[in-house]
Amino acid sequence: MSYLELKDLEKRYSKNGPLIVDHMNMNIEKGEFVVFLGPSGCGKTTTLRMIAGLEDVTGGDILLEGSSIINLTPKDRGVSMIFQSYAVWPHLTVFDNIAYPLKLQKVPKAEIRKRVYEAAEVTQIEKLLDRYPAQMSGGQRQRVAVSRAIVVNPKLFLMDEPLSNLDAKLRVSMRTDLRNIHNKLGATSIFVTHDQSEAMSLADRIFIMNNGKIEQVGTPDEVYHNSATKFVAGFIGTPPTNFFSVEISTGDGGLYAKSEEISLRIPGKYQEGLSPYVGRRVDLGIRPEYIETVGSGDEGTFAKAKVNFVEPQGSHSVLILDIGAHEIKTEASEFSKLKAGENVGLRIRDDRMAFFDQDTTKRII
């Protein structure tokens, strides 16, 4: 039995309105750090809010430790939620902000003091308990919100884009802190974001959502290297996967992927899976780091391209290239000496590529 289970969960905002969450099924184990990842409007925050009890469930069920919680009020579900906006009260000290949910539960004063200090130590704000939020930085206020969430010892720790109001440097340090807090507490955490770098760095497993459905569930490594659909392959990765619409054809005893711009002899390990697609068009996906630029006449190239722009990134460069009217992006591990307007050949490293069915968008191989 899973710790948290969603069974055919549905959400509509009107009787005949569209399904915002569409028959979603999900299993989360105790102690996991799970991330809901997807573009705006995909249903991830709505799903989180239904788990928290802040949105009514249109259909299906939510089970926590084997029991349905959909008819329980938010305060009776044993969950804590951190919001994007911190939601700390400006007229209360840090101590009183953290203590607030315990006072609502009529916890004895001595116990409140003990638990507030313990929560503040976990988030490293024990020296700030007498301050007011206006005297604190954004990162410190977010720590207050985290402390208030963990002080009630929740069964589930829910976070709705809690880092989006922080600057880039602070976001990186805070996500490390959140993961450390999760590990210290042995908590079960669900984190919502549209930022893939947050998802990849935090998650034990990522639930990638699109149009109210789950596209893929897996570890960061699985969803990146073994993307199950074209959507996942295009959503995960910066720069994103390059896609080419190609026809699978035979020649010289093997298979080729061809279009007006490219001609790629398909490596042997892909040929069996692609043999039913001979004469049909599929989508070829190649991640930027697996495309290398070589001389335009070098052996093994699958296309010729023109350098349009070079974006230095410090540790590497991103190259924006034109293959006919098709723009792609590649990565160079060192500062590239290529200049705009130069012609290059393109070669694939380590035969790393993926093929997707154009009708179902699912990965073929």
C-alpha positions as CSV (number, residue, x, y, z in Angstrom):
1,M,0.0,0.0,0.0
2,S,1.4,3.4,-1.0
3,Y,1.6,6.2,1.6
4,L,-0.4,8.6,-0.7
5,E,-2.6,7.4,-3.5
6,L,-4.6,9.3,-6.1
7,K,-7.3,7.2,-7.8
8,D,-8.9,8.5,-11.0
9,L,-8.7,12.0,-9.6
10,E,-10.7,14.6,-11.6
11,K,-11.3,18.4,-11.4
12,R,-13.7,20.5,-13.3
13,Y,-14.5,24.1,-12.3
14,S,-18.0,23.9,-13.8
15,K,-20.4,21.0,-14.5
16,N,-19.7,20.8,-18.2
17,G,-16.3,22.5,-18.2
18,P,-13.1,21.0,-19.3
19,L,-11.2,18.5,-17.1
20,I,-8.4,20.4,-15.4
21,V,-7.2,17.2,-13.8
22,D,-8.1,14.2,-16.0
23,H,-8.4,10.8,-14.3
24,M,-5.1,11.1,-12.6
25,N,-3.6,8.1,-10.8
26,M,-0.6,8.4,-8.6
27,N,1.3,6.5,-5.9
28,I,3.8,8.2,-3.6
29,E,5.8,6.3,-1.0
30,K,6.6,7.5,2.6
31,G,9.7,9.6,2.7
32,E,9.8,10.4,-1.0
33,F,10.5,13.9,-2.3
34,V,8.3,14.1,-5.4
35,V,8.1,17.0,-7.8
36,F,5.1,17.9,-10.0
37,L,6.6,19.5,-13.1
38,G,4.9,21.0,-16.1
39,P,4.0,24.1,-18.0
40,S,1.5,26.7,-16.6
41,G,-2.1,25.4,-16.8
42,C,-1.2,21.7,-16.8
43,G,-3.0,20.9,-13.5
44,K,-0.1,20.5,-11.1
45,T,-1.1,23.2,-8.6
46,T,-4.8,22.2,-8.8
47,T,-3.7,18.6,-7.9
48,L,-1.7,19.8,-5.0
49,R,-4.5,22.0,-3.7
50,M,-6.9,19.0,-3.9
51,I,-4.5,17.0,-1.8
52,A,-4.4,19.9,0.7
53,G,-8.2,20.2,0.8
54,L,-8.2,23.7,-0.7
55,E,-10.0,22.6,-3.9
56,D,-13.0,20.3,-4.1
57,V,-12.6,17.0,-5.8
58,T,-14.9,16.5,-8.8
59,G,-14.3,12.8,-9.1
60,G,-12.0,10.0,-7.8
61,D,-10.4,9.7,-4.4
62,I,-7.3,10.6,-2.4
63,L,-6.0,8.1,0.1
64,L,-3.4,8.9,2.8
65,E,-2.1,5.9,4.7
66,G,-4.9,3.9,3.2
67,S,-7.8,6.1,4.2
68,S,-9.8,8.6,2.1
69,I,-9.2,12.2,3.0
70,I,-11.5,14.0,0.5
71,N,-14.2,14.6,3.1
72,L,-11.8,15.9,5.7
73,T,-11.2,19.6,6.3
74,P,-7.7,20.9,5.5
75,K,-6.8,21.2,9.2
76,D,-7.7,17.5,9.7
77,R,-5.7,16.0,6.9
78,G,-2.3,16.2,8.5
79,V,-0.7,18.2,5.7
80,S,1.2,21.5,5.7
81,M,1.5,23.8,2.7
82,I,4.0,26.5,1.7
83,F,2.8,29.0,-0.8
84,Q,4.6,31.1,-3.4
85,S,3.9,34.3,-1.5
86,Y,5.4,33.2,1.9
87,A,2.1,34.1,3.6
88,V,3.8,35.3,6.8
89,W,1.9,37.8,8.9
90,P,3.7,41.2,9.1
91,H,2.3,42.1,12.5
92,L,3.6,39.0,14.2
93,T,7.2,38.2,15.2
94,V,8.9,35.2,13.7
95,F,8.2,33.2,16.9
96,D,4.5,34.0,16.7
97,N,4.3,33.3,13.0
98,I,5.7,29.8,13.5
99,A,3.7,29.2,16.7
100,Y,0.4,30.2,15.1
101,P,-0.9,26.8,13.9
102,L,0.0,25.3,17.3
103,K,-2.0,28.0,19.1
104,L,-5.0,27.1,16.9
105,Q,-4.6,23.5,18.1
106,K,-4.5,24.7,21.7
107,V,-1.1,23.1,22.3
108,P,0.3,24.0,25.8
109,K,2.7,27.0,25.9
110,A,5.7,25.0,27.0
111,E,5.2,22.6,24.2
112,I,4.8,25.4,21.7
113,R,8.0,27.0,22.8
114,K,9.9,23.7,22.5
115,R,8.5,22.9,19.0
116,V,9.0,26.4,17.7
117,Y,12.7,26.4,18.7
118,E,13.2,22.9,17.2
119,A,11.6,24.0,13.9
120,A,13.7,27.2,13.8
121,E,16.9,25.2,14.4
122,V,16.1,23.0,11.4
123,T,15.7,26.0,9.2
124,Q,18.6,27.9,10.9
125,I,16.6,31.0,12.0
126,E,16.7,30.4,15.7
127,K,18.5,33.7,16.2
128,L,15.7,35.6,14.4
129,L,12.7,34.6,16.4
130,D,12.2,38.1,17.9
131,R,12.3,39.9,14.5
132,Y,9.3,41.0,12.4
133,P,9.1,39.9,8.7
134,A,9.8,43.5,7.5
135,Q,13.3,43.2,9.1
136,M,14.1,40.1,7.1
137,S,15.2,39.1,3.6
138,G,13.1,37.2,1.2
139,G,15.0,34.0,1.9
140,Q,14.7,34.4,5.6
141,R,10.9,35.0,5.3
142,Q,10.7,31.8,3.2
143,R,12.4,30.0,6.0
144,V,9.8,31.3,8.4
145,A,7.1,29.8,6.2
146,V,9.0,26.5,6.1
147,S,9.3,26.5,9.9
148,R,5.6,27.1,10.3
149,A,4.8,24.2,8.0
150,I,7.1,21.7,9.8
151,V,6.2,22.7,13.4
152,V,3.0,20.7,13.2
153,N,4.8,17.5,12.2
154,P,2.7,17.0,9.1
155,K,2.1,13.7,7.3
156,L,2.6,15.5,4.0
157,F,4.8,18.6,3.3
158,L,3.3,20.4,0.3
159,M,5.1,23.2,-1.6
160,D,3.6,25.3,-4.3
161,E,6.4,27.1,-6.2
162,P,7.9,28.3,-2.9
163,L,11.1,29.7,-4.5
164,S,9.7,31.6,-7.4
165,N,9.9,35.0,-5.6
166,L,13.6,34.6,-4.8
167,D,16.5,35.8,-6.9
168,A,18.4,33.3,-8.9
169,K,21.3,32.8,-6.5
170,L,19.1,32.4,-3.5
171,R,16.8,30.0,-5.3
172,V,19.8,27.6,-5.8
173,S,20.8,27.8,-2.1
174,M,17.3,27.5,-0.8
175,R,16.5,24.4,-2.9
176,T,19.5,22.7,-1.3
177,D,18.2,23.8,2.1
178,L,14.8,22.4,1.4
179,R,16.2,19.0,0.4
180,N,18.3,18.9,3.5
181,I,15.3,19.8,5.7
182,H,13.4,17.0,4.0
183,N,16.2,14.5,4.7
184,K,16.5,15.6,8.4
185,L,12.8,15.3,9.0
186,G,12.3,12.1,7.0
187,A,9.3,13.9,5.5
188,T,7.1,13.0,2.6
189,S,7.2,16.1,0.3
190,I,5.5,17.2,-2.8
191,F,7.0,20.2,-4.6
192,V,5.3,22.0,-7.5
193,T,7.3,23.9,-10.1
194,H,7.6,24.7,-13.8
195,D,11.4,25.1,-13.4
196,Q,13.0,21.9,-14.6
197,S,16.4,22.7,-12.9
198,E,14.6,22.8,-9.5
199,A,12.8,19.5,-10.4
200,M,16.0,17.7,-11.5
201,S,18.0,18.8,-8.4
202,L,15.3,18.1,-5.8
203,A,13.3,15.1,-6.8
204,D,13.5,11.4,-6.0
205,R,10.9,11.1,-8.7
206,I,9.4,13.6,-11.1
207,F,5.7,13.5,-12.3
208,I,5.7,15.4,-15.6
209,M,2.2,16.7,-16.3
210,N,0.6,18.1,-19.4
211,N,-3.1,19.0,-20.1
212,G,-4.2,17.5,-16.8
213,K,-2.6,14.2,-17.3
214,I,0.7,12.5,-16.3
215,E,3.0,12.2,-19.3
216,Q,5.8,10.3,-17.4
217,V,7.0,9.4,-14.0
218,G,10.6,8.7,-13.3
219,T,13.9,9.7,-11.7
220,P,15.5,12.8,-13.0
221,D,17.9,10.5,-15.0
222,E,15.0,8.5,-16.5
223,V,12.9,11.4,-17.7
224,Y,16.0,13.1,-19.2
225,H,17.7,10.2,-20.9
226,N,14.6,8.0,-21.6
227,S,11.9,10.5,-22.3
228,A,8.6,8.5,-22.9
229,T,7.0,11.1,-25.2
230,K,8.0,13.9,-27.5
231,F,6.5,16.4,-25.0
232,V,8.8,15.2,-22.2
233,A,11.8,15.2,-24.5
234,G,11.1,18.8,-25.5
235,F,10.2,20.0,-22.0
236,I,13.2,18.6,-20.1
237,G,16.6,20.0,-21.0
238,T,18.1,23.4,-21.5
239,P,18.5,24.0,-24.4
240,P,15.6,21.7,-25.4
241,T,15.8,18.6,-27.6
242,N,16.1,19.3,-31.3
243,F,13.4,17.6,-33.4
244,F,13.5,16.7,-37.1
245,S,10.6,15.2,-39.1
246,V,12.2,12.4,-41.1
247,E,11.1,9.5,-43.3
248,I,12.4,6.1,-42.6
249,S,13.8,4.5,-45.7
250,T,16.0,1.5,-46.7
251,G,19.4,1.7,-48.4
252,D,22.8,-0.1,-48.4
253,G,21.5,-2.9,-46.3
254,G,20.2,-0.7,-43.5
255,L,17.8,2.1,-42.6
256,Y,18.1,5.8,-43.1
257,A,16.3,8.8,-41.6
258,K,15.9,11.4,-44.3
259,S,14.4,14.8,-44.9
260,E,15.2,17.7,-47.2
261,E,17.9,18.9,-44.8
262,I,19.4,15.7,-43.3
263,S,20.5,12.2,-44.2
264,L,21.3,9.9,-41.3
265,R,22.2,6.3,-41.4
266,I,20.4,4.8,-38.5
267,P,22.7,2.9,-36.0
268,G,22.1,-0.9,-35.8
269,K,20.6,-0.8,-32.3
270,Y,17.7,1.2,-33.5
271,Q,16.9,-0.6,-36.8
272,E,14.7,-3.4,-35.4
273,G,12.4,-1.0,-33.6
274,L,12.1,1.3,-36.6
275,S,11.6,-1.4,-39.3
276,P,7.8,-1.2,-39.0
277,Y,8.1,2.5,-39.8
278,V,9.8,2.1,-43.2
279,G,8.1,4.5,-45.6
280,R,6.6,6.5,-42.8
281,R,7.5,9.8,-41.1
282,V,8.6,9.9,-37.5
283,D,10.2,12.6,-35.3
284,L,13.9,12.3,-34.7
285,G,15.0,13.9,-31.4
286,I,18.7,14.7,-30.6
287,R,19.7,16.6,-27.4
288,P,22.0,19.6,-28.0
289,E,25.0,18.0,-26.1
290,Y,25.0,15.0,-28.5
291,I,25.4,17.1,-31.7
292,E,29.0,18.1,-32.5
293,T,30.2,20.5,-35.1
294,V,32.9,19.4,-37.5
295,G,34.1,20.4,-40.9
296,S,31.3,20.6,-43.5
297,G,33.0,17.8,-45.6
298,D,34.0,15.5,-42.7
299,E,32.9,11.9,-42.6
300,G,29.9,10.8,-40.6
301,T,28.0,14.1,-40.9
302,F,24.2,13.9,-41.1
303,A,23.6,17.5,-42.1
304,K,25.3,20.8,-43.1
305,A,24.5,23.9,-41.1
306,K,25.2,27.6,-40.9
307,V,26.2,29.3,-37.6
308,N,23.6,31.9,-36.8
309,F,24.7,33.0,-33.3
310,V,27.1,31.9,-30.5
311,E,26.0,32.3,-26.9
312,P,29.0,32.0,-24.4
313,Q,27.9,30.5,-21.1
314,G,31.2,30.5,-19.3
315,S,31.8,26.7,-19.0
316,H,30.4,26.1,-22.5
317,S,28.8,27.8,-25.5
318,V,25.4,27.4,-27.0
319,L,25.4,27.4,-30.8
320,I,22.3,28.5,-32.7
321,L,22.5,26.9,-36.1
322,D,20.4,27.0,-39.3
323,I,19.8,23.8,-41.2
324,G,18.0,25.3,-44.2
325,A,15.0,27.0,-42.7
326,H,15.2,24.8,-39.5
327,E,16.9,26.3,-36.4
328,I,18.6,24.0,-33.9
329,K,20.8,24.5,-30.8
330,T,23.9,22.6,-29.9
331,E,26.5,22.8,-27.1
332,A,30.2,23.2,-27.3
333,S,32.1,22.2,-24.1
334,E,34.6,25.0,-24.4
335,F,34.4,28.6,-25.7
336,S,33.6,28.2,-29.3
337,K,35.8,29.9,-31.9
338,L,33.1,29.6,-34.5
339,K,31.6,32.8,-35.8
340,A,28.2,33.8,-37.2
341,G,28.0,33.0,-40.9
342,E,30.4,30.0,-40.8
343,N,29.4,26.7,-42.4
344,V,29.8,23.5,-40.4
345,G,29.0,19.8,-40.6
346,L,27.0,18.1,-37.8
347,R,27.7,14.7,-36.3
348,I,26.0,12.7,-33.5
349,R,28.0,11.7,-30.5
350,D,27.8,8.1,-29.2
351,D,24.7,7.3,-31.4
352,R,22.5,9.1,-28.8
353,M,19.1,9.9,-30.4
354,A,15.4,9.0,-30.0
355,F,12.5,8.4,-32.4
356,F,8.9,9.3,-31.7
357,D,5.7,8.2,-33.4
358,Q,4.1,11.3,-35.0
359,D,0.5,10.1,-34.3
360,T,0.8,9.1,-30.7
361,T,3.9,11.2,-29.9
362,K,5.2,8.2,-27.8
363,R,8.8,7.1,-28.1
364,I,9.4,4.3,-30.5
365,I,13.0,3.6,-29.5
